[in-house]
Amino acid sequence: MNKVLKNVLIATALTAAFGTPALAADEIKIGLGAPMTGGSAAFGKQLQTGAQAAIDAINAKGGVNGKQLKLVTADDACDPKQAVAAANRLVDQEKVTAVIGHFCSSSTIPASEIYDEANILNITPASTNPKVTERDLSTILRTCGRDDQQGEVDAKFMKDVLKVKRAAIINDKDTYGVGLANATRDAAKELGIEVVLEDGVTRGERDYNALVTKIKGANVDAVFFGGLYAEAGVLVKQMRQQGLKTPFISDDGIADPAFVTAAGGVQNAEGVYMSFLKDPRNDPASKSVVEELKKAGSDAEGFTLYSYAAVQAVAAALAANKDETDGTKLADWLKANPVPTVTGNKGWDEKGDLKSNDFVLYVWDKEGKYVEYKQ
């Protein structure tokens, strides 16, 4: 067989196996870094559901600049080391144009450095630690708020609504939980609340009875917990089992029905307060999307619509900058141009933070759902 014919046959075989280069050129890969396994998997599912729904809607209208979007998910298990591996996979193997994620701040912080080095646009729908956008990275933005904003809202609620004078501040020893607990502690002290107990729990542990005994002994008016639903639920359950009815306040890390399960049922979860951004499901801009998600079996809870909005932001930047994949340029465009999303019109400052602060308080009700708290 002559060399030319041999090369033709090899090329034909490769085309049959992997498709034509033209087909790949008509596709834009969007990465998703999220915890699809482990204790935070419920949140990973929210991010995936929202991102995929946005991509499906955009593709149904012709895609972006004539190209279809494709979601590629990498599991980080809410673990920093695994997040780095996931980020490297999305960059080096999948060759993504942009990344949605990650969920946990402890994952987003190291992963975003990899995306920034590769000059890839990265939008997190959920990571609230201030450090995410305080490192002079040019490619990172978020469609959620910051811990320092949220901590002020939590502290003000304790002071003005619950009339708290003595508080216990507990965290889960992770970047997100510690950051939010510290922000709430500092804001509480400024408002004159005495923080008489600070402590932490270890993720994955399921016996916090010794901590509950400490809380009982501290004679506090409220317990604030910075962290995720698995640990928050167990702590609430064991407080109630020991007869401790002290008000319990947490954060968007419990914004999933899995919190009720972890708490041992509605009887323990009912009355727990939670700070989170205003529920985008009530925004007229999200009505049709929420209805479509319900048809598909999703209530669009938690961070689902924030992930959807992140994809919308990516698509808007790509559409306005045809054939541009430079992450810094795409991020700069977003910082200069507000984008209509399912969570409302969003604009970003020079750091990549949202210009608006929409945190409010919710309370878990007897139906096992969280509803905005009304005085």
BELHUQUI-V467353 format. One line per field, one symbol per residue. psi: psi as a letter, one per 20 degrees, with the letter a starting at -180 (. if undefined). A space follows every 10 residues. Layout:
psi: ???
//
This chain:
psi: prhghghghg ggghghhirq hhghhjpopp qooqniraij hhhhhggggg ghgggggghh jibokjqqqp popppikkpg ghhgggghgh ghgilqhrpp rafphigggh hhhghghilp ppopihoiph hgjkjkpijp rqjaaqhhgh hgggghgggh gilphpqpoq rjjrgggggh ghgggghghh jjpooipprq qpphqjokhh ghgggghilq iqpppobrhg hgggggghgh hjjojppppb aiijlqihgg ghijrhhhhp ipqpprqpoi iiphhighgg gghghjjpjk rcjghhgghg ghgghggghi mpjpjohghg ghghiioqpp rijrppqqai hjqqiqokpr qrppaiikqp qppp.
//
